[in-house]
Amino acid sequence: MDPRNLPPDAGVGTRLAHTARDPHAHHGFVNTPIHRGSTVLFPTLDALEAALRADSRVGPYIYGLIGTPNSRELESLLASLDGGVGAVVVESGLAAVSVPLLATLSTGDHLLMTDSCYGPTRHLCQAVLPRMGIETTFYDPRLGAAIEALVRPNTRAIFLESPGSLTFEVQDVPAIARVAGRLGVTTIIDNTWATPLHFRPIEHGIDLVIHALTKYQSGNSDIMLGAIVARDEADWKRVKATAEHHGHYAHPDDCATCLRGMRSLEVRLARHAASALAVARALEARAEVARVLHPALSSHPDHALFRRDFSGASGLFACVLKPHPRGRDYLKAFLESLRLFGMGFSWGGFESLVVSSDVRASRVAAPWTDEGALLRFQVGLEDPRDLISDLDAAFAAAARATA
Ligand SMILES: Cc1ncc(COP(=O)(O)O)c(C=O)c1O
């Protein structure tokens, strides 16, 4: 079906299945073929010059770096899901973090960064931006409208990540966006946890939305990819130009793989969310666990904000263990006894994962006071009963190993 013929109130599953493809332009094949390529040929000089003047979202293709049918289809779907004017896909989620920052900030500018941000985002602020004369102040993710007190005359951007992908504080996004809008400060959010299916930041006043497509959108732990979606034209142009000037690129194979993942995003996300909540509740009931950090649990301090702004959760959450006299031995025995939770970074794939993290070392604005180990779980598509049994067995093995 031509996407223009979709009912205006078509549900998200329908849009995921029926947009961003054009079978009859490809001999009826359901999916768009993969267009690998650098050079695009022009029949005439007029055609070449017209292509250079055209809007790269819809005009003739120019060069592989600037766009392919596969990157364009993915970008059009991403922009429509978020309600933005356009998207830019890049080769990783981290590139999707750095590009809008570099598109927005110049020497002498000041950035406000949430203290709950993804580790490499923090590194960018602490090790890379200072070399360009850009200063970062980390702020307490729970500040809300009080962030205004931290805004300086040279504050150019406020960066949010909600919930933080390690510590799961939910931010008051509309309150921060209102302050930023009034003061003319650009807002950028890493929305990887919720995806546009469960939180649409542009509707809450955010200017630029980041997605690590490596996670839920692709959904199989087999590619790296990222995207930025812009609320307005000027922001989209700035981000697109910055990505091009720095040579950022999204491979057409990866774009097609991601698009394939997105066709089933709604059903996968529902399963991730339901299973994660079941696992989180099981952990909450265990004596070894000090607290569970999952915004959909009523025990979470930001549960009210979560219920106000989000339409659902995903499969990533954390728990803090009670301190153990043989901390590392206990942790090692626990992690190495798990059979279904792999130990490794990233998330959003079909398989369950766990990592432990020392948050205390990195926080600057909102100190982390828990003494026990923080374990972050990515709950995959396995039967949640098996996952809970796996955790039960690992707790028992860790207790035996450290008795
Ligand atoms: C919240 C968040 N943003 C961005 C990224 C970066 O994504 P990628 O691994 O594709 O570079 C990650 C990766 O774990 C992440 O957790």
The ligand as a Gaussian input file, in Angstrom:
#p B3LYP/6-31G(d) Opt

LIG

0 1
 C       21.802000       5.064000      26.121000
 C       22.781000       4.754000      25.046000
 N       22.996000       5.666000      24.105000
 C       23.875000       5.452000      23.101000
 C       24.571000       4.268000      23.024000
 C       25.561000       4.077000      21.927000
 O       25.108000       3.177000      20.996000
 P       26.129000       2.316000      20.125000
 O       26.541000       1.161000      20.981000
 O       25.339000       1.944000      18.926000
 O       27.281000       3.211000      19.787000
 C       24.360000       3.285000      23.984000
 C       25.093000       1.996000      23.918000
 O       25.076000       1.177000      24.803000
 C       23.459000       3.536000      25.032000
 O       23.242000       2.630000      26.009000

